[in-house]
């Protein structure tokens, strides 16, 4: 995944999955779904964009979870090409940043392809029925480490979805 932008999502219904998590359990879409929805995040350990948002990502997911929107992170890179993305390193990153959500390995890239994920990070927000309502960025920081005072695009979109059932705000790649 080397694109630096995300195209508009072509899928409406979130594809199911059954992936191994860093906790040793297998997780499906139904198991991670929250009362009001779910955010599926395609991330990895080596990507500078993901590295720059790790703390903010964990913080924003906690806000989502308070709204009844759960999250799951999926790592789909080929670990032979990116040693930093190995399962053991995934476990270390999840522990270091105290992920409050499953971090899952998509070793065949089957799930990433089903979602149309093309870069990291790539965020898909859906309602409790699995209908994708949001595909966009976490916030406008980009590769900047500074996140203070920035609009929380993902959190705002998911809050709008929880409150109205729709996401009408602009969705930035």
C-alpha positions as CSV (number, residue, x, y, z in Angstrom):
1,X,0.0,0.0,0.0
2,X,1.9,3.1,-1.2
3,X,-0.8,5.6,-2.3
4,X,-0.8,8.9,-0.5
5,X,-4.6,9.5,-0.9
6,X,-7.7,7.5,-0.5
7,X,-10.3,7.2,-3.3
8,X,-14.0,7.4,-2.5
9,X,-15.3,4.1,-1.2
10,X,-16.9,1.9,-3.8
11,X,-18.4,-0.5,-1.3
12,X,-21.5,0.1,0.7
13,X,-21.7,-3.0,3.0
14,X,-18.6,-3.7,5.0
15,X,-17.0,-7.0,4.1
16,X,-16.8,-9.5,7.0
17,X,-13.5,-10.9,8.2
18,X,-12.1,-13.5,10.5
19,X,-8.6,-12.4,11.5
20,X,-6.0,-13.2,14.1
21,X,-5.5,-10.4,16.7
22,X,-2.4,-9.6,18.6
23,X,-4.2,-11.0,21.6
24,X,-4.2,-14.5,20.1
25,X,-8.0,-14.5,19.4
26,X,-9.7,-14.5,16.0
27,X,-12.0,-11.5,15.4
28,X,-15.0,-11.1,13.0
29,X,-16.9,-8.0,12.0
30,X,-19.8,-9.0,14.3
31,X,-17.5,-9.5,17.3
32,X,-16.0,-6.0,17.0
33,X,-19.2,-4.1,16.0
34,X,-20.3,-1.5,18.5
35,X,-23.8,-0.6,19.6
36,X,-23.7,2.4,17.2
37,X,-21.1,1.4,14.7
38,X,-17.5,0.5,13.9
39,X,-14.4,2.0,12.4
40,X,-12.1,-0.3,10.5
41,X,-8.7,1.2,10.2
42,X,-6.0,-0.2,7.9
43,X,-2.7,0.7,9.6
44,X,0.8,-0.7,9.9
45,X,3.9,-0.2,12.0
46,X,6.4,1.1,9.5
47,X,4.3,3.9,7.8
48,X,5.5,7.4,8.8
49,X,1.9,8.7,8.5
50,X,0.7,6.0,10.9
51,X,3.6,6.6,13.3
52,X,2.7,10.3,13.4
53,X,-0.9,9.6,14.5
54,X,-0.5,6.7,16.9
55,X,-1.2,8.7,20.1
56,X,-4.0,10.7,18.6
57,X,-5.5,7.5,17.1
58,X,-5.6,5.8,20.5
59,X,-7.2,8.9,22.1
60,X,-9.8,9.4,19.3
61,X,-10.8,5.7,19.5
62,X,-11.5,6.1,23.2
63,X,-13.8,9.0,22.3
64,X,-15.5,6.8,19.7
65,X,-15.9,4.0,22.1
66,X,-17.7,6.3,24.5
67,X,-20.2,7.0,21.7
68,X,-20.8,3.2,21.2
69,X,-18.6,3.1,18.1
70,X,-16.0,0.4,18.3
71,X,-12.8,0.1,16.3
72,X,-10.5,-2.5,14.8
73,X,-7.1,-2.0,13.2
74,X,-6.0,-4.3,10.4
75,X,-2.4,-4.7,9.2
76,X,-2.3,-6.0,5.6
77,X,1.3,-5.4,4.6
78,X,3.6,-8.3,3.4
79,X,5.8,-8.8,6.4
80,X,8.6,-10.2,4.2
81,X,8.8,-6.8,2.6
82,X,8.3,-4.9,5.9
83,X,9.9,-6.6,8.9
84,X,8.7,-3.8,11.1
85,X,5.1,-5.0,10.4
86,X,5.7,-8.5,11.8
87,X,3.1,-10.0,14.1
88,X,5.5,-9.7,17.1
89,X,6.1,-6.0,16.3
90,X,2.3,-5.6,16.0
91,X,2.0,-6.9,19.5
92,X,4.7,-4.6,20.7
93,X,3.0,-1.5,19.1
94,X,-0.4,-2.5,20.5
95,X,1.2,-2.9,24.0
96,X,3.3,0.3,23.8
97,X,0.3,2.5,22.8
98,X,-2.2,0.5,24.9
99,X,-4.6,-0.2,22.0
100,X,-8.1,-0.5,23.4
101,X,-9.2,-2.2,20.2
102,X,-8.2,-5.4,18.3
103,X,-5.1,-5.2,16.1
104,X,-5.6,-7.8,13.4
105,X,-3.3,-9.5,10.9
106,X,-4.5,-9.8,7.3
107,X,-1.6,-11.9,6.0
108,X,-3.3,-12.6,2.6
109,X,-4.4,-9.0,2.0
110,X,-7.8,-10.5,1.3
111,X,-9.6,-8.2,3.7
112,X,-7.8,-5.1,2.5
113,X,-8.7,-5.9,-1.1
114,X,-12.3,-6.5,-0.1
115,X,-12.5,-3.1,1.5
116,X,-10.5,-1.4,-1.3
117,X,-7.9,-0.2,1.2
118,X,-5.0,1.4,-0.7
119,X,-2.9,3.1,1.8
120,X,-2.1,3.5,5.5
121,X,-3.9,4.8,7.4
122,X,-7.2,4.2,5.6
123,X,-10.4,4.6,7.7
124,X,-13.8,3.1,7.1
125,X,-16.6,4.2,9.4
126,X,-19.9,2.2,9.4
127,X,-23.2,2.2,11.2
128,X,-24.3,-0.7,13.5
129,X,-25.7,-2.6,10.4
130,X,-22.3,-2.5,8.7
131,X,-23.2,0.2,6.1
132,X,-20.1,2.2,5.3
133,X,-20.9,5.9,5.9
134,X,-17.4,7.4,6.1
135,X,-14.0,7.0,4.4
136,X,-11.6,9.7,5.2
137,X,-8.8,10.9,7.4
138,X,-8.3,11.0,11.1
139,X,-7.6,14.7,11.0
140,X,-5.8,17.3,8.9
141,X,-2.4,16.7,10.5
142,X,-1.0,14.6,7.7
143,X,2.5,13.5,8.7
144,X,2.8,16.3,11.3
145,X,3.1,15.2,14.9
146,X,1.1,18.3,16.0
147,X,-2.5,17.4,16.5
148,X,-3.6,20.0,19.0
149,X,-6.4,22.2,17.9
150,X,-7.1,20.2,14.7
151,X,-10.6,19.2,13.7
152,X,-11.1,15.5,14.5
153,X,-12.6,14.5,11.1
154,X,-13.2,10.9,12.0
155,X,-14.6,11.6,15.4
156,X,-16.9,14.4,14.0
157,X,-18.1,12.2,11.2
158,X,-18.9,9.2,13.5
159,X,-20.6,11.5,16.0
160,X,-22.8,12.9,13.2
161,X,-23.6,9.4,12.2
162,X,-24.6,8.4,15.7
163,X,-26.8,11.4,16.1
164,X,-28.4,11.5,12.7
165,X,-27.8,8.2,11.0
166,X,-25.9,9.9,8.2
167,X,-22.5,11.5,7.5
168,X,-23.0,14.7,5.5
169,X,-19.7,16.4,6.5
170,X,-16.9,16.6,3.9
171,X,-14.8,13.4,3.8
172,X,-11.2,14.3,3.1
173,X,-8.9,11.5,1.7
